[in-house]
Amino acid sequence: MNTIKPTLDRKTKRLLKKKNEQARKRVEFRRQEWFRYGKFGEEWRKPRGKHSKLREHLNHRPPVVDAGYRGPTAVRGMHPSGFREVLVYNARELDSIDRNTQAARIASSVGRKKRIELEARADELGIRVLNRSVQ
């Protein structure tokens, strides 16, 4: 199983590299007072309180999600490898994938037996599977 690479133009490669660098540097955005209450998860929620220090962007508070943290538009939603992800449930859906620009991600609801079949079919077609099973 050799790793299949996408075909990208020079501009897209440059933007993808920039996106991946930004993603590495990006801070973790956490919900206001996530550390204080066990019922709060660490997932982001916009601060809405009238007297919220986080909403007011005060210096001693963690960063707030903002448009300035987004990546380049052309490569937004793209996998770090450079492929566009396509969620696959069965072998028929593999046939419609463009192997030069898209990669398959096998759905979590697919069982082990069918997953093995999908991975074998993807290898035949030369399609990269992003979440290959560990064997």
Secondary structure as GFF3:
##gff-version 3
##sequence-region A 1 135
A	DSSP	alpha_helix	10	25	.	.	.	ID=ss1
A	DSSP	three_ten_helix	67	69	.	.	.	ID=ss2
A	DSSP	three_ten_helix	73	75	.	.	.	ID=ss3
A	DSSP	beta_strand	84	88	.	.	.	ID=ss4
A	DSSP	alpha_helix	91	95	.	.	.	ID=ss5
A	DSSP	beta_strand	102	106	.	.	.	ID=ss6
A	DSSP	alpha_helix	112	125	.	.	.	ID=ss7
###
